[in-house]
Amino acid sequence: MKSWTREAIVVTLAAGAILMVTMGARQSMGLFVSPLNTSTGLGIAAISFALAVGQFTWGAVQPIAGAIADRYGPGRVVVGGLFLLALGFAVTPFMGSSWGLVFSLGLLSAIGSGAGSFSVLLGAAAQRMSAEQRGKAAGIINAGGSFGQFVFAPIVQKLISGFGWMGAMWTLAVMTLAALPLVGKIARREPPKPHPSDKGVWPAVKDALADPSYLLLHAGFFTCGFHIAFLVTHLPQEVNLCGLPPTVASWSLAIIGLSNIAGSLFAGSATARFRSKYILASMYGSRAALIAIYLLAPKTALTFYLFAVGLGFTWLATVPPTAGIVGKLFGVRYLATLFGLTLLSHQVGGFLGAWLGGLAYESSGSYQWMWYADMGLAAAAALVNLPIREAPIGRPAVAAA
């Protein structure tokens, strides 16, 4: 970071800290599934559906929040997101129906978390640094989100054990608002000046959707979302099915977050030395292999912890190379919008991973077929990334502005 400007360093660290809060809180929601079910009797499938809607909503808001941030700057977007995230947590204990949970966790908190997440934060950092610095910045910001998972998972489990799930939800609402002072560090004082050849965001979106490499990137990222949402929602119940205590689940999620710090930093640095599509292909392929090993291994606490280390290394480390490919193809002027659309594909997969996991559990009492589906999709994702073309397409100079 020696060649970075002070502004680039401050924005990157502040964005990583904000993501630590928004992602840490969001990735801990699976710990609430069992106590919510015990308290409300709504059923695993109904609660999973609410969280699945949240997965989709989080993705759907990314390109919208990104487009607003590209036009007006990221500050207001993130402030609004933090307030909505806190509000969603605060009202959840008052929801006694499945549709109430859809409203609080599936809409309010998901919209809030999405507005303070990857598309806006990575876009804010990318526009303040050179192309060579963007990959490392994305890795650092992504590591902040992973550190949030490491910190929040055991804290949330302790809060649930000590104060009940309602008290834990209210505490999360307060913790979310603690990130507000950081927003000023990423806010632009004035919107970017348009380049004479800049035709606007919608032509940029149209160009991107016509590019086969962009669509292949979406297909791989869809699988990433399926994988992550399935695990973050249902890993606690999988641990329970294996007869292990809830602390194994919370520590597994924490280990995933800790391992992904290393994975994110590695991926961010690797994008400067290797083609991003090969990084992505190797990550998705490793997931398929790890799931196969897990299915054959004895279901002990050590197995879950080792599984968490392996999966955690690639968990959200797919973000820096994925965002890097989008930046290489289309530049950074509308990176928040275009990467936001890629995240929408990720969360369509996330919706299916969370929801189908609940249906599989209620219909068969296990997640066996979900593991097989996850393994197959990971192998397919490794293959679809290989044909991606990373060379810049013929776009005007604004793309690199």
MISE-650991 format. One line per field, with one value per residue (C-alpha): y, z, x. Coordinates in Angstrom, 3 decimals. Layout:
N
c2 <- (Y; ...)
c3 <- (Z; ...)
c1 <- (X; ...)
//
This chain:
401
c2 <- (0.000; 2.267; 3.799; 4.444; 7.914; 8.664; 8.969; 5.515; 3.934; 5.649; 4.752; 1.118; 0.643; 2.437; 0.384; -2.819; -1.797; -1.009; -4.347; -6.030; -4.834; -5.363; -8.780; -9.968; -9.347; -10.776; -13.939; -14.754; -15.127; -18.915; -19.061; -17.720; -20.429; -23.014; -20.598; -18.792; -22.105; -23.152; -19.803; -19.302; -22.835; -21.551; -24.415; -24.601; -24.247; -21.056; -19.432; -20.576; -18.994; -15.623; -15.821; -16.950; -13.872; -11.886; -13.518; -12.507; -9.017; -8.391; -9.169; -7.295; -4.069; -4.210; -2.831; -0.255; 0.933; 0.839; 2.978; 5.555; 5.593; 5.965; 8.984; 10.692; 9.148; 6.290; 8.226; 8.638; 5.121; 3.529; 5.703; 4.710; 1.084; 1.019; 2.493; -0.037; -2.921; -1.853; -1.362; -4.850; -6.425; -4.253; -5.198; -8.938; -9.939; -8.448; -10.620; -13.696; -14.948; -16.150; -13.081; -10.873; -12.451; -11.953; -8.251; -7.743; -10.123; -10.722; -7.061; -4.425; -5.860; -7.322; -4.012; -2.282; -4.787; -4.694; -0.916; -1.098; -3.951; -4.934; -3.013; 0.383; -0.101; -1.610; 1.070; 3.817; 2.469; 1.628; 5.183; 6.477; 4.255; 2.807; -0.446; -2.133; -1.244; -2.273; -6.005; -5.593; -3.032; -5.436; -8.143; -5.890; -4.743; -8.314; -9.404; -6.869; -8.677; -12.011; -10.624; -9.523; -13.111; -14.282; -11.683; -11.739; -15.497; -16.364; -13.070; -13.681; -17.253; -15.904; -13.264; -15.863; -18.097; -15.233; -12.973; -15.075; -14.581; -11.419; -9.723; -10.789; -9.177; -5.872; -5.902; -6.446; -3.399; -1.225; -2.712; -1.936; 1.778; 1.902; 1.891; 5.280; 7.416; 5.561; 6.623; 10.072; 8.458; 6.912; 9.746; 11.780; 15.527; 15.843; 13.366; 12.346; 14.587; 12.873; 12.147; 13.586; 10.063; 8.743; 7.641; 6.882; 3.886; 2.149; 1.903; 0.568; -2.087; -2.998; -3.410; -5.592; -7.901; -8.475; -9.677; -13.509; -13.280; -11.166; -13.722; -16.623; -14.718; -14.443; -18.191; -19.012; -16.440; -17.906; -21.130; -19.232; -17.701; -21.080; -22.563; -19.761; -19.230; -22.947; -23.217; -19.991; -20.787; -24.525; -25.365; -24.907; -27.426; -29.818; -29.661; -30.398; -33.401; -34.766; -34.608; -31.836; -28.717; -25.313; -23.930; -26.136; -24.311; -20.823; -21.592; -23.183; -19.988; -17.956; -20.127; -19.702; -15.944; -16.075; -18.355; -16.114; -13.163; -15.009; -16.150; -12.648; -11.076; -13.850; -13.503; -9.719; -9.996; -12.911; -10.897; -8.848; -11.999; -14.507; -14.361; -13.972; -16.635; -19.275; -18.130; -18.509; -21.902; -23.274; -21.905; -23.462; -26.757; -26.895; -26.523; -29.583; -31.595; -30.394; -31.300; -34.796; -35.185; -33.897; -36.408; -39.273; -38.038; -38.865; -36.090; -34.823; -31.303; -31.545; -32.454; -29.352; -27.124; -28.477; -28.231; -24.616; -23.825; -25.250; -23.673; -20.409; -19.836; -19.409; -18.356; -14.769; -14.663; -15.004; -11.326; -9.680; -11.692; -11.393; -7.626; -7.503; -9.126; -6.696; -3.800; -5.170; -5.587; -2.342; -0.007; 1.514; 4.368; 2.115; -0.658; -0.369; -0.896; -3.663; -5.602; -5.073; -6.981; -9.777; -9.884; -10.175; -13.418; -14.513; -13.957; -15.677; -18.693; -17.639; -17.652; -21.196; -22.411; -21.140; -22.084; -25.486; -26.412; -25.863; -27.856; -30.698; -30.870; -30.895; -33.498; -35.936; -34.955; -34.425; -32.295; -35.181; -34.219; -30.569; -31.550; -33.458; -30.512; -28.096; -30.295; -30.606; -26.878; -26.067; -28.344; -26.713; -23.234; -24.165; -25.062; -22.064; -19.608; -20.990; -19.473; -15.968; -13.341; -10.936; -8.572; -5.166; -4.785; -1.869; 0.886; 4.611; 6.118; 6.774; 3.097; 3.520; 6.923)
c3 <- (0.000; -0.131; -3.482; -2.435; -1.694; 1.816; 0.484; -1.118; 2.125; 4.262; 1.887; 1.631; 5.404; 6.107; 3.451; 4.949; 8.429; 7.195; 5.393; 8.598; 10.275; 7.443; 6.411; 9.929; 11.076; 7.905; 7.838; 11.421; 10.636; 10.358; 14.121; 14.674; 12.680; 15.464; 18.327; 16.050; 15.185; 18.852; 19.862; 17.033; 15.792; 12.223; 10.895; 9.376; 5.816; 6.581; 8.352; 5.586; 3.023; 4.813; 4.837; 1.198; 0.263; 2.117; 0.025; -3.192; -1.926; -0.882; -4.435; -6.111; -4.294; -5.298; -8.862; -7.710; -4.819; -7.122; -9.761; -7.131; -5.722; -9.223; -9.765; -6.360; -4.379; -1.848; 1.413; 1.475; 0.157; 2.985; 5.695; 4.542; 4.387; 7.954; 9.309; 7.383; 8.544; 12.174; 11.766; 10.300; 13.279; 15.770; 14.533; 13.966; 17.570; 17.009; 13.948; 14.739; 11.212; 8.291; 6.249; 9.136; 8.984; 5.223; 5.825; 8.582; 7.565; 3.919; 2.987; 5.551; 6.831; 3.447; 1.630; 4.323; 4.216; 0.414; 0.317; 2.555; 0.792; -2.062; -5.082; -3.358; -1.230; -3.948; -6.374; -3.887; -3.508; -7.174; -8.353; -6.130; -7.289; -10.259; -12.000; -10.386; -6.892; -7.291; -6.841; -3.574; -2.358; -3.156; -1.204; 1.833; 1.776; 1.329; 4.246; 6.371; 5.643; 6.492; 9.747; 10.562; 10.225; 12.474; 15.117; 14.919; 14.832; 18.338; 19.760; 18.376; 19.733; 23.163; 22.962; 22.030; 24.912; 27.414; 26.410; 24.089; 20.364; 20.821; 22.952; 20.433; 17.590; 19.447; 20.287; 16.608; 15.735; 18.066; 16.830; 13.241; 13.955; 15.386; 11.790; 10.951; 11.842; 9.180; 6.306; 6.018; 5.095; 1.894; 0.840; -2.230; -1.836; -5.357; -8.007; -10.732; -13.770; -16.873; -19.743; -23.122; -24.551; -21.529; -22.795; -19.329; -17.127; -19.178; -22.396; -20.249; -18.808; -22.290; -23.562; -20.601; -20.965; -24.612; -23.681; -23.371; -20.837; -18.524; -18.748; -18.027; -14.994; -13.814; -14.212; -12.015; -9.406; -9.273; -7.986; -5.434; -4.033; -3.869; -1.971; 0.540; 1.311; 1.793; 4.252; 6.160; 6.609; 7.249; 8.656; 12.242; 11.574; 9.890; 13.031; 15.105; 12.924; 13.646; 17.399; 18.079; 20.266; 18.765; 19.604; 16.874; 14.341; 15.611; 15.728; 12.275; 10.881; 12.718; 11.335; 7.820; 8.299; 9.720; 6.942; 4.333; 5.546; 4.310; 1.194; 0.351; 0.766; -1.317; -4.051; -4.130; -4.560; -6.991; -9.458; -10.229; -11.163; -12.548; -14.799; -12.641; -14.497; -13.521; -9.898; -9.940; -11.650; -9.049; -6.180; -7.431; -8.190; -4.672; -3.223; -5.088; -3.780; -0.191; -0.169; -1.422; 1.390; 3.966; 2.888; 3.361; 6.653; 10.188; 11.447; 14.405; 15.628; 14.150; 10.749; 10.782; 11.823; 9.106; 6.581; 7.647; 7.126; 3.604; 2.530; 4.243; 2.133; -0.962; 0.798; -0.444; -1.899; -5.257; -4.997; -5.849; -9.058; -10.100; -9.580; -11.264; -14.433; -14.521; -14.167; -16.911; -19.311; -18.680; -16.534; -13.185; -14.107; -13.628; -11.671; -8.754; -11.124; -13.268; -10.367; -8.584; -11.403; -11.001; -7.298; -8.229; -10.058; -6.952; -4.809; -7.156; -6.381; -2.731; -2.667; -4.028; -1.701; 1.428; 0.412; -1.152; 1.854; 4.098; 1.785; 1.606; 5.384; 5.943; 3.240; 4.058; 7.456; 6.028; 3.585; 1.626; -1.798; -1.236; -0.684; -3.974; -5.804; -4.271; -5.318; -8.884; -9.251; -7.914; -10.531; -13.269; -12.085; -12.379; -16.032; -17.109; -15.981; -18.319; -21.598; -20.107; -22.072; -19.781; -22.408; -22.400; -24.952; -27.386; -25.250; -25.102; -22.709; -20.071; -19.188; -17.508; -16.018)
c1 <- (0.000; 3.065; 2.081; -1.513; -2.823; -4.026; -7.594; -7.445; -6.207; -8.864; -11.709; -10.583; -10.293; -13.587; -15.391; -13.977; -15.140; -18.666; -18.823; -17.663; -20.863; -23.355; -22.026; -21.236; -24.797; -26.328; -24.215; -25.246; -28.951; -28.739; -28.104; -31.629; -33.428; -33.714; -34.620; -37.087; -38.718; -38.897; -40.394; -42.886; -43.569; -43.593; -41.470; -38.002; -39.324; -41.275; -38.335; -35.977; -38.300; -38.115; -34.314; -34.358; -36.383; -33.737; -31.038; -32.797; -33.663; -30.054; -29.012; -31.866; -31.018; -27.321; -27.640; -30.222; -28.065; -25.045; -26.761; -27.794; -24.261; -22.785; -25.034; -25.115; -22.271; -22.204; -22.660; -26.437; -26.967; -24.976; -26.571; -30.048; -28.956; -27.648; -30.880; -32.996; -30.797; -31.169; -34.929; -35.345; -33.594; -35.496; -38.986; -38.352; -39.250; -42.720; -43.387; -45.462; -46.126; -44.074; -45.059; -44.002; -40.550; -40.514; -41.158; -38.568; -35.761; -36.612; -37.163; -36.155; -32.885; -31.953; -32.452; -30.422; -27.590; -27.524; -27.292; -24.210; -22.513; -20.207; -21.477; -21.530; -18.409; -16.215; -17.383; -16.520; -12.985; -12.369; -13.002; -10.210; -7.345; -5.511; -6.391; -3.368; -4.599; -8.243; -7.746; -5.866; -8.431; -11.272; -9.463; -9.027; -12.654; -13.826; -11.642; -13.520; -16.777; -15.159; -13.786; -17.327; -18.526; -15.686; -16.573; -20.356; -21.087; -19.803; -21.096; -24.580; -24.579; -23.606; -26.331; -28.945; -27.852; -27.729; -30.611; -32.748; -33.143; -35.240; -32.594; -29.964; -31.943; -32.271; -28.568; -27.743; -29.841; -27.752; -24.470; -25.445; -25.887; -22.353; -21.056; -22.648; -19.574; -17.567; -19.815; -18.259; -14.935; -16.332; -18.668; -17.730; -17.992; -19.354; -20.569; -18.104; -17.952; -19.336; -16.958; -18.057; -18.412; -20.303; -23.726; -25.110; -25.782; -28.480; -26.435; -23.583; -25.914; -27.174; -23.608; -22.694; -25.696; -24.768; -21.279; -20.973; -18.147; -20.300; -23.107; -20.742; -19.491; -23.099; -23.605; -20.604; -21.566; -25.098; -23.561; -21.489; -24.679; -26.433; -23.510; -23.056; -26.753; -27.348; -24.484; -24.997; -28.711; -28.602; -25.172; -26.467; -29.249; -26.788; -24.659; -27.756; -28.612; -25.143; -25.833; -23.329; -23.890; -24.831; -21.394; -19.926; -22.102; -21.249; -17.525; -17.687; -19.214; -16.595; -13.781; -15.198; -15.006; -11.475; -10.235; -11.824; -9.763; -6.692; -8.544; -9.751; -6.330; -4.782; -7.406; -7.022; -3.260; -3.478; -5.567; -2.445; -0.473; -2.968; -5.991; -9.063; -11.041; -8.471; -8.599; -12.385; -12.299; -9.874; -11.982; -15.221; -13.477; -12.038; -15.538; -16.777; -13.823; -14.301; -17.989; -17.153; -14.594; -17.089; -19.758; -17.291; -15.821; -17.086; -19.356; -17.333; -16.623; -13.120; -14.595; -16.776; -13.881; -11.581; -14.412; -14.902; -11.217; -11.271; -14.536; -13.717; -10.627; -12.840; -16.062; -16.370; -12.874; -14.656; -15.622; -12.234; -11.618; -15.263; -15.302; -11.904; -13.240; -16.175; -13.726; -11.470; -14.373; -16.234; -14.115; -15.081; -17.432; -20.457; -18.762; -21.203; -24.124; -22.629; -21.136; -24.455; -26.169; -23.621; -24.454; -28.131; -27.315; -25.394; -28.459; -30.892; -28.735; -28.787; -32.596; -32.683; -29.935; -31.678; -35.230; -34.579; -32.473; -35.498; -37.767; -35.241; -35.005; -38.758; -39.382; -36.570; -35.198; -31.704; -29.718; -28.175; -29.531; -28.683; -25.061; -25.071; -26.646; -24.142; -21.225; -22.501; -23.108; -19.634; -18.056; -20.163; -19.151; -15.480; -16.040; -18.143; -15.478; -12.828; -14.176; -14.438; -12.484; -10.671; -9.298; -11.069; -13.820; -13.775; -15.209; -14.449; -11.919; -14.617; -14.537; -11.192; -11.883)
//
